[in-house]
Amino acid sequence: MKTLKVQEAIKELKRGAPWNRIFIYGEESYLTDQFLKKLSENQPIEKFYPDSLEEFFNFTGSSLFDSSATPVIVHGEELPKTLKKKSERERFIKKLQSLNSFVVAAFENLDQKELKGELFSKISELSEVVIVSEPLPPKARLNLIKKKLSQRKDATPEVVNLVAEKVSGDLWELKNETDKLLCYPGKLSPENVELLLSSTQRVNLFELIYTLLNRDRKNYLKQVSQLLSEGVEPLQLLGLLQSQVRQLIKVISGQPVKLPQGSAKKFQLYGRQLGLKRCLKLLKTLNEAEFSIKTGRATGEEALTSLAFKEDD
């Protein structure tokens, strides 16, 4: 097993690095996302979420087109909340052992206690490479801002330094804020830049389902827009929503579903409020939205946005 920083791992991927079993974690989630995107350019992947592991356990290793796909567990930092029993952790590890290739991707930093714990230590042992997504050092971050803003002649050194000072080290936020500056029609004076820069509250990917179920149109559209601006793929969002609604249907039908404790309570509550008919209709709507993207009838943003305006019969 070798350990790499994510920037080096991305470079090796471009050269066709021969890793089949990968564990990646770290607080710089933007770079983790970029690594997974680069990996998907080299080979087909299929994503699974910690709150829908039964789908992962049933994974056969083939995609719809009968080509070998690499299963990717995204948001692996949530695994300990899902795999609470020893038997559950052993089942998960046994599944990983049976696979020729896999990726476990945690989008947060894991401390030494977590890394040495039973679950993540086993994942590390099974992996050919462990990749760490650390924040960029200040100099590299400043150079990144310079390169991004070089498209504007009015992005003076003073403006670049102001962006570096005002925007947090999170690369998602840095991308969003520099995109905003590039699109600004006025002059990028230090005064204007300071007014334009704003800290953006991150949206929890797993919480979007509740905004949709609550018919909170305004916040749903806001959250979708932010998630898309952060680089989340539309089909990834739809896939997660479909998985969560399928689980909700199972809860309503009295079937056993493995969920984190907080999610289980919420699903039971929403199940009582919504009923089976509405959930089945919502799942059908989500499937139609997915089909519209794959057939080119709608963009990902259009399909996701349209969900806010669907009404029950």
CYANA upper distance limits for C-alpha pairs under 8 A (distance plus 0.5 A):
  1 MET  CA    124 SER  CA      8.40
  1 MET  CA    125 GLU  CA      7.77
  1 MET  CA    127 SER  CA      6.96
  1 MET  CA    128 GLU  CA      5.20
  1 MET  CA    129 VAL  CA      5.75
  1 MET  CA    130 VAL  CA      7.67
  2 LYS  CA    128 GLU  CA      7.07
  2 LYS  CA    129 VAL  CA      5.30
  2 LYS  CA    130 VAL  CA      6.69
  3 THR  CA    129 VAL  CA      6.20
  3 THR  CA    130 VAL  CA      5.21
  3 THR  CA    131 ILE  CA      6.23
  3 THR  CA    132 VAL  CA      8.05
  4 LEU  CA      8 GLU  CA      6.96
  4 LEU  CA      9 ALA  CA      6.66
  4 LEU  CA    129 VAL  CA      7.81
  4 LEU  CA    130 VAL  CA      6.87
  4 LEU  CA    131 ILE  CA      5.36
  4 LEU  CA    132 VAL  CA      6.83
  5 LYS  CA      9 ALA  CA      6.78
  5 LYS  CA    131 ILE  CA      6.06
  5 LYS  CA    132 VAL  CA      5.45
  5 LYS  CA    133 SER  CA      6.71
  5 LYS  CA    134 GLU  CA      7.67
  6 VAL  CA     10 ILE  CA      6.61
  6 VAL  CA     31 LEU  CA      7.31
  6 VAL  CA     32 THR  CA      7.70
  6 VAL  CA     35 PHE  CA      7.78
  6 VAL  CA    131 ILE  CA      6.16
  6 VAL  CA    132 VAL  CA      6.09
  6 VAL  CA    133 SER  CA      5.57
  6 VAL  CA    134 GLU  CA      7.91
  7 GLN  CA     11 LYS  CA      7.00
  7 GLN  CA     31 LEU  CA      8.12
  7 GLN  CA    133 SER  CA      8.38
  8 GLU  CA     12 GLU  CA      6.80
  9 ALA  CA     13 LEU  CA      6.65
  9 ALA  CA     35 PHE  CA      8.16
  9 ALA  CA    131 ILE  CA      7.57
 10 ILE  CA     14 LYS  CA      6.96
 10 ILE  CA     34 GLN  CA      8.47
 10 ILE  CA     35 PHE  CA      6.21
 10 ILE  CA     38 LYS  CA      7.64
 11 LYS  CA     15 ARG  CA      7.29
 12 GLU  CA     16 GLY  CA      6.85
 12 GLU  CA     17 ALA  CA      5.73
 13 LEU  CA     17 ALA  CA      5.40
 13 LEU  CA     38 LYS  CA      7.57
 13 LEU  CA     39 LEU  CA      7.36
 14 LYS  CA     38 LYS  CA      8.11
 16 GLY  CA     42 ASN  CA      8.12
 19 TRP  CA    128 GLU  CA      6.84
 19 TRP  CA    129 VAL  CA      7.56
 20 ASN  CA    100 ASN  CA      7.23
 20 ASN  CA    101 SER  CA      4.96
 20 ASN  CA    102 PHE  CA      6.94
 20 ASN  CA    128 GLU  CA      7.51
 21 ARG  CA    100 ASN  CA      7.92
 21 ARG  CA    101 SER  CA      5.44
 21 ARG  CA    102 PHE  CA      5.41
 21 ARG  CA    103 VAL  CA      6.48
 21 ARG  CA    126 LEU  CA      7.66
 21 ARG  CA    127 SER  CA      5.23
 21 ARG  CA    128 GLU  CA      5.79
 21 ARG  CA    129 VAL  CA      7.41
 22 ILE  CA    101 SER  CA      8.44
 22 ILE  CA    102 PHE  CA      6.73
 22 ILE  CA    103 VAL  CA      5.16
 22 ILE  CA    104 VAL  CA      6.92
 22 ILE  CA    127 SER  CA      5.67
 22 ILE  CA    128 GLU  CA      6.59
 22 ILE  CA    129 VAL  CA      5.85
 22 ILE  CA    130 VAL  CA      6.67
 22 ILE  CA    131 ILE  CA      8.09
 23 PHE  CA    103 VAL  CA      6.25
 23 PHE  CA    104 VAL  CA      5.40
 23 PHE  CA    105 ALA  CA      6.57
 23 PHE  CA    123 ILE  CA      7.51
 23 PHE  CA    124 SER  CA      6.95
 23 PHE  CA    127 SER  CA      6.58
 23 PHE  CA    129 VAL  CA      6.99
 23 PHE  CA    130 VAL  CA      5.36
 23 PHE  CA    131 ILE  CA      6.73
 24 ILE  CA     32 THR  CA      7.76
 24 ILE  CA    103 VAL  CA      8.05
 24 ILE  CA    104 VAL  CA      6.81
 24 ILE  CA    105 ALA  CA      5.36
 24 ILE  CA    106 ALA  CA      6.70
 24 ILE  CA    130 VAL  CA      6.22
 24 ILE  CA    131 ILE  CA      5.02
 24 ILE  CA    132 VAL  CA      6.36
 24 ILE  CA    133 SER  CA      7.78
 25 TYR  CA     32 THR  CA      7.90
 25 TYR  CA    105 ALA  CA      6.32
 25 TYR  CA    106 ALA  CA      4.99
 25 TYR  CA    107 PHE  CA      6.36
 25 TYR  CA    108 GLU  CA      6.72
 25 TYR  CA    109 ASN  CA      6.57
 25 TYR  CA    110 LEU  CA      7.50
 25 TYR  CA    131 ILE  CA      7.00
 25 TYR  CA    132 VAL  CA      5.84
 25 TYR  CA    133 SER  CA      6.45
 26 GLY  CA     32 THR  CA      8.26
 26 GLY  CA    106 ALA  CA      7.29
 26 GLY  CA    107 PHE  CA      6.52
 26 GLY  CA    108 GLU  CA      5.37
 26 GLY  CA    109 ASN  CA      4.42
 26 GLY  CA    110 LEU  CA      7.17
 26 GLY  CA    132 VAL  CA      5.90
 26 GLY  CA    133 SER  CA      4.83
 26 GLY  CA    134 GLU  CA      6.27
 27 GLU  CA    107 PHE  CA      6.72
 27 GLU  CA    108 GLU  CA      4.82
 27 GLU  CA    109 ASN  CA      4.99
 27 GLU  CA    133 SER  CA      6.74
 27 GLU  CA    134 GLU  CA      6.68
 27 GLU  CA    135 PRO  CA      7.52
 28 GLU  CA     32 THR  CA      7.21
 28 GLU  CA    107 PHE  CA      7.78
 28 GLU  CA    108 GLU  CA      7.76
 28 GLU  CA    133 SER  CA      5.71
 28 GLU  CA    134 GLU  CA      6.02
 28 GLU  CA    135 PRO  CA      5.88
 28 GLU  CA    170 ASP  CA      7.19
 28 GLU  CA    171 LEU  CA      7.61
 29 SER  CA     33 ASP  CA      6.61
 29 SER  CA    107 PHE  CA      5.47
 29 SER  CA    108 GLU  CA      7.26
 29 SER  CA    133 SER  CA      7.57
 29 SER  CA    172 TRP  CA      8.45
 30 TYR  CA     34 GLN  CA      6.74
 30 TYR  CA    170 ASP  CA      8.39
 30 TYR  CA    171 LEU  CA      6.41
 30 TYR  CA    172 TRP  CA      6.30
 31 LEU  CA     35 PHE  CA      6.61
 31 LEU  CA    133 SER  CA      6.81
 31 LEU  CA    171 LEU  CA      8.46
 32 THR  CA     36 LEU  CA      6.88
 32 THR  CA    105 ALA  CA      8.04
 32 THR  CA    107 PHE  CA      7.34
 32 THR  CA    133 SER  CA      6.69
 33 ASP  CA     37 LYS  CA      6.74
 33 ASP  CA    231 GLY  CA      8.49
 34 GLN  CA     38 LYS  CA      6.68
 35 PHE  CA     39 LEU  CA      6.62
 36 LEU  CA     40 SER  CA      6.62
 37 LYS  CA     41 GLU  CA      7.03
 38 LYS  CA     42 ASN  CA      7.42
 39 LEU  CA     43 GLN  CA      6.94
 40 SER  CA     44 PRO  CA      6.12
 40 SER  CA     45 ILE  CA      6.44
 43 GLN  CA     69 ALA  CA      7.65
 43 GLN  CA     70 THR  CA      8.06
 44 PRO  CA     67 SER  CA      8.29
 44 PRO  CA     68 SER  CA      7.63
 44 PRO  CA     69 ALA  CA      5.39
 44 PRO  CA     70 THR  CA      6.86
 45 ILE  CA     69 ALA  CA      5.41
 45 ILE  CA     70 THR  CA      5.04
 45 ILE  CA     71 PRO  CA      6.25
 45 ILE  CA     72 VAL  CA      7.13
 46 GLU  CA     63 SER  CA      8.23
 46 GLU  CA     69 ALA  CA      6.79
 46 GLU  CA     70 THR  CA      6.57
 46 GLU  CA     71 PRO  CA      5.34
 46 GLU  CA     72 VAL  CA      6.39
 47 LYS  CA     71 PRO  CA      6.40
 47 LYS  CA     72 VAL  CA      5.19
 47 LYS  CA     73 ILE  CA      6.46
 47 LYS  CA     74 VAL  CA      7.07
 47 LYS  CA    236 GLN  CA      8.49
 48 PHE  CA     52 SER  CA      7.45
 48 PHE  CA     53 LEU  CA      7.45
 48 PHE  CA     55 GLU  CA      7.77
 48 PHE  CA     56 PHE  CA      6.63
 48 PHE  CA     71 PRO  CA      7.63
 48 PHE  CA     72 VAL  CA      6.53
 48 PHE  CA     73 ILE  CA      5.42
 48 PHE  CA     74 VAL  CA      6.69
 49 TYR  CA     53 LEU  CA      6.96
 49 TYR  CA     73 ILE  CA      6.32
 49 TYR  CA     74 VAL  CA      6.14
 49 TYR  CA     75 HIS  CA      7.28
 49 TYR  CA     76 GLY  CA      8.31
 49 TYR  CA    240 LEU  CA      8.07
 50 PRO  CA     73 ILE  CA      7.58
 50 PRO  CA     74 VAL  CA      7.94
 50 PRO  CA     75 HIS  CA      7.55
 50 PRO  CA     76 GLY  CA      7.17
 50 PRO  CA     78 GLU  CA      6.62
 50 PRO  CA     79 LEU  CA      6.03
 50 PRO  CA     82 THR  CA      7.03
 51 ASP  CA     82 THR  CA      7.17
 51 ASP  CA    258 LYS  CA      7.51
 51 ASP  CA    259 LEU  CA      5.89
 51 ASP  CA    260 PRO  CA      7.33
 52 SER  CA     56 PHE  CA      7.84
 52 SER  CA    243 SER  CA      7.30
 52 SER  CA    244 GLN  CA      8.30
 52 SER  CA    247 GLN  CA      8.37
 52 SER  CA    258 LYS  CA      7.96
 52 SER  CA    259 LEU  CA      8.11
 53 LEU  CA     57 PHE  CA      6.67
 53 LEU  CA    258 LYS  CA      8.46
 54 GLU  CA     58 ASN  CA      6.72
 55 GLU  CA     59 PHE  CA      6.80
 56 PHE  CA     71 PRO  CA      8.20
 57 PHE  CA     92 PHE  CA      8.23
 57 PHE  CA     95 LYS  CA      7.24
 59 PHE  CA     71 PRO  CA      8.38
 61 GLY  CA     68 SER  CA      6.27
 61 GLY  CA     69 ALA  CA      6.19
 61 GLY  CA     70 THR  CA      7.53
 61 GLY  CA     71 PRO  CA      8.05
 61 GLY  CA     99 LEU  CA      8.47
 62 SER  CA     66 ASP  CA      5.69
 62 SER  CA     67 SER  CA      6.01
 62 SER  CA     68 SER  CA      5.26
 62 SER  CA     69 ALA  CA      6.03
 63 SER  CA     67 SER  CA      6.12
 63 SER  CA     68 SER  CA      6.90
 63 SER  CA     69 ALA  CA      6.38
 70 THR  CA    101 SER  CA      6.20
 70 THR  CA    102 PHE  CA      5.97
 70 THR  CA    103 VAL  CA      7.85
 71 PRO  CA    101 SER  CA      7.79
 71 PRO  CA    102 PHE  CA      5.66
 71 PRO  CA    103 VAL  CA      6.89
 72 VAL  CA    102 PHE  CA      6.44
 72 VAL  CA    103 VAL  CA      5.10
 72 VAL  CA    104 VAL  CA      6.36
 72 VAL  CA    105 ALA  CA      7.63
 73 ILE  CA    103 VAL  CA      6.66
 73 ILE  CA    104 VAL  CA      5.28
 73 ILE  CA    105 ALA  CA      6.43
 74 VAL  CA    104 VAL  CA      6.96
 74 VAL  CA    105 ALA  CA      5.52
 74 VAL  CA    106 ALA  CA      6.95
 74 VAL  CA    107 PHE  CA      8.21
 75 HIS  CA     79 LEU  CA      8.34
 75 HIS  CA    105 ALA  CA      6.44
 75 HIS  CA    106 ALA  CA      5.25
 75 HIS  CA    107 PHE  CA      6.03
 76 GLY  CA    104 VAL  CA      6.53
 76 GLY  CA    105 ALA  CA      5.82
 76 GLY  CA    106 ALA  CA      4.71
 76 GLY  CA    107 PHE  CA      7.67
 77 GLU  CA    105 ALA  CA      8.40
 77 GLU  CA    106 ALA  CA      5.33
 77 GLU  CA    107 PHE  CA      7.24
 77 GLU  CA    108 GLU  CA      7.00
 77 GLU  CA    110 LEU  CA      8.13
 78 GLU  CA     82 THR  CA      7.23
 78 GLU  CA    106 ALA  CA      8.49
 79 LEU  CA     83 LEU  CA      6.37
 80 PRO  CA     84 LYS  CA      6.56
 80 PRO  CA    119 LEU  CA      8.01
 81 LYS  CA    260 PRO  CA      6.17
 81 LYS  CA    261 GLN  CA      8.37
 82 THR  CA    258 LYS  CA      7.76
 82 THR  CA    259 LEU  CA      6.65
 82 THR  CA    260 PRO  CA      5.56
 83 LEU  CA     88 GLU  CA      5.82
 83 LEU  CA     89 ARG  CA      5.92
 84 LYS  CA     88 GLU  CA      7.35
 84 LYS  CA     89 ARG  CA      7.74
 85 LYS  CA     89 ARG  CA      6.96
 86 LYS  CA     90 GLU  CA      6.62
 87 SER  CA     91 ARG  CA      6.63
 88 GLU  CA     92 PHE  CA      6.81
 89 ARG  CA     93 ILE  CA      6.72
 89 ARG  CA    119 LEU  CA      7.12
 90 GLU  CA     94 LYS  CA      6.50
 91 ARG  CA     95 LYS  CA      6.73
 92 PHE  CA     96 LEU  CA      6.93
 93 ILE  CA     97 GLN  CA      6.68
 93 ILE  CA    119 LEU  CA      8.36
 93 ILE  CA    122 LYS  CA      7.67
 93 ILE  CA    123 ILE  CA      7.69
 94 LYS  CA     98 SER  CA      6.86
 95 LYS  CA     99 LEU  CA      7.21
 96 LEU  CA    102 PHE  CA      7.59
 96 LEU  CA    126 LEU  CA      8.28
 97 GLN  CA    126 LEU  CA      7.57
104 VAL  CA    123 ILE  CA      8.40
110 LEU  CA    114 GLU  CA      6.39
110 LEU  CA    115 LEU  CA      6.80
111 ASP  CA    115 LEU  CA      6.72
112 GLN  CA    116 LYS  CA      6.48
113 LYS  CA    117 GLY  CA      6.60
114 GLU  CA    120 PHE  CA      7.26
115 LEU  CA    119 LEU  CA      8.48
115 LEU  CA    120 PHE  CA      5.69
115 LEU  CA    121 SER  CA      6.13
116 LYS  CA    120 PHE  CA      7.19
116 LYS  CA    121 SER  CA      5.66
117 GLY  CA    121 SER  CA      6.29
118 GLU  CA    122 LYS  CA      6.74
119 LEU  CA    123 ILE  CA      6.91
120 PHE  CA    124 SER  CA      6.57
121 SER  CA    125 GLU  CA      6.73
122 LYS  CA    126 LEU  CA      6.79
123 ILE  CA    127 SER  CA      6.74
124 SER  CA    129 VAL  CA      8.42
124 SER  CA    130 VAL  CA      7.13
135 PRO  CA    169 GLY  CA      7.46
135 PRO  CA    170 ASP  CA      7.99
136 LEU  CA    140 ALA  CA      6.51
136 LEU  CA    141 ARG  CA      6.20
136 LEU  CA    169 GLY  CA      8.27
137 PRO  CA    141 ARG  CA      6.65
138 PRO  CA    142 LEU  CA      6.58
139 LYS  CA    143 ASN  CA      6.73
140 ALA  CA    144 LEU  CA      6.68
141 ARG  CA    145 ILE  CA      6.89
141 ARG  CA    164 ALA  CA      8.24
141 ARG  CA    169 GLY  CA      8.49
142 LEU  CA    146 LYS  CA      6.76
142 LEU  CA    160 VAL  CA      8.09
142 LEU  CA    161 ASN  CA      8.08
142 LEU  CA    164 ALA  CA      6.85
143 ASN  CA    147 LYS  CA      6.63
144 LEU  CA    148 LYS  CA      6.63
145 ILE  CA    149 LEU  CA      6.54
145 ILE  CA    160 VAL  CA      7.01
145 ILE  CA    163 VAL  CA      8.22
145 ILE  CA    164 ALA  CA      7.86
145 ILE  CA    178 THR  CA      8.19
146 LYS  CA    150 SER  CA      6.33
146 LYS  CA    160 VAL  CA      6.77
147 LYS  CA    151 GLN  CA      8.37
148 LYS  CA    178 THR  CA      7.75
149 LEU  CA    155 ALA  CA      6.61
149 LEU  CA    160 VAL  CA      8.10
149 LEU  CA    178 THR  CA      7.60
149 LEU  CA    182 LEU  CA      7.47
150 SER  CA    155 ALA  CA      7.30
151 GLN  CA    182 LEU  CA      8.08
152 ARG  CA    182 LEU  CA      7.49
154 ASP  CA    187 LYS  CA      7.27
154 ASP  CA    188 LEU  CA      6.34
154 ASP  CA    189 SER  CA      8.05
155 ALA  CA    159 VAL  CA      6.12
155 ALA  CA    160 VAL  CA      6.99
155 ALA  CA    188 LEU  CA      6.83
156 THR  CA    160 VAL  CA      6.84
157 PRO  CA    161 ASN  CA      6.60
158 GLU  CA    162 LEU  CA      6.63
158 GLU  CA    190 PRO  CA      7.62
159 VAL  CA    163 VAL  CA      6.78
159 VAL  CA    188 LEU  CA      7.88
159 VAL  CA    189 SER  CA      7.63
159 VAL  CA    190 PRO  CA      6.14
159 VAL  CA    193 VAL  CA      7.70
160 VAL  CA    164 ALA  CA      6.84
161 ASN  CA    165 GLU  CA      6.63
162 LEU  CA    166 LYS  CA      6.52
162 LEU  CA    190 PRO  CA      7.82
162 LEU  CA    193 VAL  CA      8.44
162 LEU  CA    194 GLU  CA      8.15
163 VAL  CA    167 VAL  CA      6.24
163 VAL  CA    193 VAL  CA      8.34
163 VAL  CA    197 LEU  CA      8.33
164 ALA  CA    168 SER  CA      8.22
166 LYS  CA    194 GLU  CA      8.38
166 LYS  CA    197 LEU  CA      7.83
167 VAL  CA    173 GLU  CA      7.66
167 VAL  CA    174 LEU  CA      6.76
167 VAL  CA    177 GLU  CA      8.20
167 VAL  CA    197 LEU  CA      7.91
167 VAL  CA    198 SER  CA      8.28
167 VAL  CA    199 SER  CA      7.64
168 SER  CA    173 GLU  CA      7.58
168 SER  CA    174 LEU  CA      7.64
168 SER  CA    199 SER  CA      8.46
169 GLY  CA    173 GLU  CA      8.43
169 GLY  CA    174 LEU  CA      7.78
170 ASP  CA    174 LEU  CA      6.80
171 LEU  CA    175 LYS  CA      6.45
172 TRP  CA    176 ASN  CA      6.78
172 TRP  CA    230 GLU  CA      6.18
173 GLU  CA    177 GLU  CA      6.56
173 GLU  CA    199 SER  CA      8.05
173 GLU  CA    200 THR  CA      7.45
173 GLU  CA    230 GLU  CA      8.37
174 LEU  CA    178 THR  CA      6.54
175 LYS  CA    179 ASP  CA      6.48
175 LYS  CA    230 GLU  CA      8.45
176 ASN  CA    180 LYS  CA      6.74
176 ASN  CA    229 SER  CA      7.37
176 ASN  CA    230 GLU  CA      7.73
177 GLU  CA    181 LEU  CA      6.88
177 GLU  CA    197 LEU  CA      6.80
177 GLU  CA    198 SER  CA      8.05
178 THR  CA    182 LEU  CA      6.66
179 ASP  CA    183 CYS  CA      6.87
180 LYS  CA    184 TYR  CA      6.80
180 LYS  CA    196 LEU  CA      8.30
181 LEU  CA    188 LEU  CA      8.00
181 LEU  CA    193 VAL  CA      7.87
181 LEU  CA    196 LEU  CA      7.89
184 TYR  CA    188 LEU  CA      8.32
187 LYS  CA    192 ASN  CA      7.96
188 LEU  CA    192 ASN  CA      6.47
188 LEU  CA    193 VAL  CA      6.34
189 SER  CA    193 VAL  CA      6.61
190 PRO  CA    194 GLU  CA      6.65
191 GLU  CA    195 LEU  CA      7.04
192 ASN  CA    196 LEU  CA      6.68
193 VAL  CA    197 LEU  CA      6.61
203 VAL  CA    207 GLU  CA      8.27
203 VAL  CA    223 GLN  CA      6.82
203 VAL  CA    226 GLN  CA      7.80
203 VAL  CA    227 LEU  CA      7.34
204 ASN  CA    208 LEU  CA      7.58
205 LEU  CA    227 LEU  CA      8.03
205 LEU  CA    237 LEU  CA      8.38
206 PHE  CA    240 LEU  CA      8.33
207 GLU  CA    211 THR  CA      7.61
208 LEU  CA    212 LEU  CA      6.94
208 LEU  CA    220 TYR  CA      7.42
208 LEU  CA    223 GLN  CA      7.65
208 LEU  CA    224 VAL  CA      8.36
208 LEU  CA    241 LEU  CA      8.46
209 ILE  CA    213 LEU  CA      6.64
209 ILE  CA    241 LEU  CA      6.60
209 ILE  CA    244 GLN  CA      7.88
210 TYR  CA    214 ASN  CA      6.50
211 THR  CA    215 ARG  CA      6.83
211 THR  CA    216 ASP  CA      5.95
211 THR  CA    217 ARG  CA      8.16
211 THR  CA    219 ASN  CA      7.35
211 THR  CA    220 TYR  CA      5.99
212 LEU  CA    216 ASP  CA      6.84
212 LEU  CA    217 ARG  CA      7.82
212 LEU  CA    220 TYR  CA      6.59
212 LEU  CA    307 LEU  CA      8.45
212 LEU  CA    308 ALA  CA      7.44
215 ARG  CA    220 TYR  CA      8.41
215 ARG  CA    308 ALA  CA      7.49
216 ASP  CA    220 TYR  CA      6.45
217 ARG  CA    221 LEU  CA      6.61
217 ARG  CA    308 ALA  CA      5.93
217 ARG  CA    309 PHE  CA      8.12
218 LYS  CA    222 LYS  CA      6.78
219 ASN  CA    223 GLN  CA      6.47
220 TYR  CA    224 VAL  CA      6.60
220 TYR  CA    308 ALA  CA      7.53
221 LEU  CA    225 SER  CA      6.58
221 LEU  CA    305 THR  CA      6.86
221 LEU  CA    308 ALA  CA      7.64
222 LYS  CA    226 GLN  CA      6.77
223 GLN  CA    227 LEU  CA      6.58
224 VAL  CA    228 LEU  CA      6.61
224 VAL  CA    304 LEU  CA      7.88
224 VAL  CA    305 THR  CA      8.03
225 SER  CA    229 SER  CA      6.65
225 SER  CA    301 GLU  CA      8.45
226 GLN  CA    230 GLU  CA      6.72
227 LEU  CA    231 GLY  CA      7.15
227 LEU  CA    232 VAL  CA      6.13
228 LEU  CA    232 VAL  CA      5.56
228 LEU  CA    233 GLU  CA      7.16
228 LEU  CA    234 PRO  CA      7.57
228 LEU  CA    301 GLU  CA      8.25
232 VAL  CA    236 GLN  CA      7.41
232 VAL  CA    237 LEU  CA      7.60
233 GLU  CA    237 LEU  CA      6.93
234 PRO  CA    238 LEU  CA      6.73
234 PRO  CA    300 GLY  CA      5.46
234 PRO  CA    301 GLU  CA      7.25
234 PRO  CA    304 LEU  CA      7.77
235 LEU  CA    239 GLY  CA      6.37
235 LEU  CA    290 GLU  CA      7.33
235 LEU  CA    293 ILE  CA      8.49
235 LEU  CA    300 GLY  CA      7.55
236 GLN  CA    240 LEU  CA      6.76
237 LEU  CA    241 LEU  CA      6.76
238 LEU  CA    242 GLN  CA      6.53
238 LEU  CA    286 LEU  CA      7.30
238 LEU  CA    289 ALA  CA      8.47
238 LEU  CA    290 GLU  CA      7.27
238 LEU  CA    304 LEU  CA      8.04
239 GLY  CA    243 SER  CA      6.64
240 LEU  CA    244 GLN  CA      6.67
241 LEU  CA    245 VAL  CA      6.65
241 LEU  CA    286 LEU  CA      8.14
242 GLN  CA    246 ARG  CA      6.63
242 GLN  CA    283 LEU  CA      6.73
242 GLN  CA    286 LEU  CA      6.86
242 GLN  CA    287 ASN  CA      8.00
243 SER  CA    247 GLN  CA      6.80
244 GLN  CA    248 LEU  CA      6.68
245 VAL  CA    249 ILE  CA      6.69
245 VAL  CA    279 CYS  CA      7.20
245 VAL  CA    282 LEU  CA      8.15
245 VAL  CA    283 LEU  CA      6.77
246 ARG  CA    250 LYS  CA      6.89
246 ARG  CA    283 LEU  CA      7.72
247 GLN  CA    251 VAL  CA      6.76
247 GLN  CA    257 VAL  CA      7.18
248 LEU  CA    252 ILE  CA      6.79
248 LEU  CA    267 PHE  CA      6.40
248 LEU  CA    268 GLN  CA      8.34
248 LEU  CA    270 TYR  CA      8.48
248 LEU  CA    271 GLY  CA      6.94
248 LEU  CA    279 CYS  CA      8.00
249 ILE  CA    253 SER  CA      6.61
249 ILE  CA    271 GLY  CA      8.10
249 ILE  CA    276 LEU  CA      6.86
249 ILE  CA    279 CYS  CA      6.91
249 ILE  CA    280 LEU  CA      7.67
250 LYS  CA    254 GLY  CA      6.62
250 LYS  CA    255 GLN  CA      5.51
250 LYS  CA    256 PRO  CA      7.62
250 LYS  CA    257 VAL  CA      7.35
251 VAL  CA    255 GLN  CA      6.30
251 VAL  CA    256 PRO  CA      7.56
251 VAL  CA    257 VAL  CA      7.23
251 VAL  CA    267 PHE  CA      7.54
251 VAL  CA    268 GLN  CA      7.06
251 VAL  CA    271 GLY  CA      7.35
252 ILE  CA    268 GLN  CA      7.89
252 ILE  CA    271 GLY  CA      5.85
252 ILE  CA    272 ARG  CA      7.82
252 ILE  CA    275 GLY  CA      7.52
252 ILE  CA    276 LEU  CA      6.83
253 SER  CA    276 LEU  CA      8.15
259 LEU  CA    263 SER  CA      6.60
259 LEU  CA    264 ALA  CA      5.93
260 PRO  CA    264 ALA  CA      6.57
261 GLN  CA    265 LYS  CA      6.96
262 GLY  CA    266 LYS  CA      6.98
263 SER  CA    267 PHE  CA      6.53
264 ALA  CA    268 GLN  CA      6.73
265 LYS  CA    269 LEU  CA      6.82
266 LYS  CA    270 TYR  CA      6.65
267 PHE  CA    271 GLY  CA      6.30
268 GLN  CA    272 ARG  CA      6.89
269 LEU  CA    273 GLN  CA      6.90
270 TYR  CA    274 LEU  CA      6.33
271 GLY  CA    275 GLY  CA      6.12
271 GLY  CA    276 LEU  CA      7.93
274 LEU  CA    278 ARG  CA      6.70
274 LEU  CA    279 CYS  CA      7.45
275 GLY  CA    279 CYS  CA      7.14
276 LEU  CA    280 LEU  CA      6.63
277 LYS  CA    281 LYS  CA      6.77
278 ARG  CA    282 LEU  CA      6.63
278 ARG  CA    312 ASP  CA      7.73
279 CYS  CA    283 LEU  CA      6.70
280 LEU  CA    284 LYS  CA      6.80
281 LYS  CA    285 THR  CA      6.75
281 LYS  CA    312 ASP  CA      8.44
282 LEU  CA    286 LEU  CA      6.70
283 LEU  CA    287 ASN  CA      6.69
284 LYS  CA    288 GLU  CA      6.72
285 THR  CA    289 ALA  CA      6.70
285 THR  CA    307 LEU  CA      8.17
286 LEU  CA    290 GLU  CA      6.76
286 LEU  CA    307 LEU  CA      8.28
287 ASN  CA    291 PHE  CA      6.73
288 GLU  CA    292 SER  CA      6.64
289 ALA  CA    293 ILE  CA      7.01
289 ALA  CA    303 ALA  CA      5.81
289 ALA  CA    304 LEU  CA      7.70
290 GLU  CA    294 LYS  CA      6.86
290 GLU  CA    303 ALA  CA      8.04
291 PHE  CA    295 THR  CA      6.54
292 SER  CA    296 GLY  CA      6.57
292 SER  CA    297 ARG  CA      5.47
292 SER  CA    298 ALA  CA      5.95
292 SER  CA    299 THR  CA      8.44
292 SER  CA    303 ALA  CA      7.61
293 ILE  CA    297 ARG  CA      6.60
293 ILE  CA    298 ALA  CA      5.68
293 ILE  CA    299 THR  CA      6.20
293 ILE  CA    300 GLY  CA      6.36
293 ILE  CA    303 ALA  CA      7.38
298 ALA  CA    302 GLU  CA      6.35
298 ALA  CA    303 ALA  CA      6.44
299 THR  CA    303 ALA  CA      6.69
300 GLY  CA    304 LEU  CA      6.71
301 GLU  CA    305 THR  CA      6.42
302 GLU  CA    306 SER  CA      6.53
303 ALA  CA    307 LEU  CA      7.35
304 LEU  CA    308 ALA  CA      8.19
305 THR  CA    309 PHE  CA      8.15
306 SER  CA    310 LYS  CA      7.24
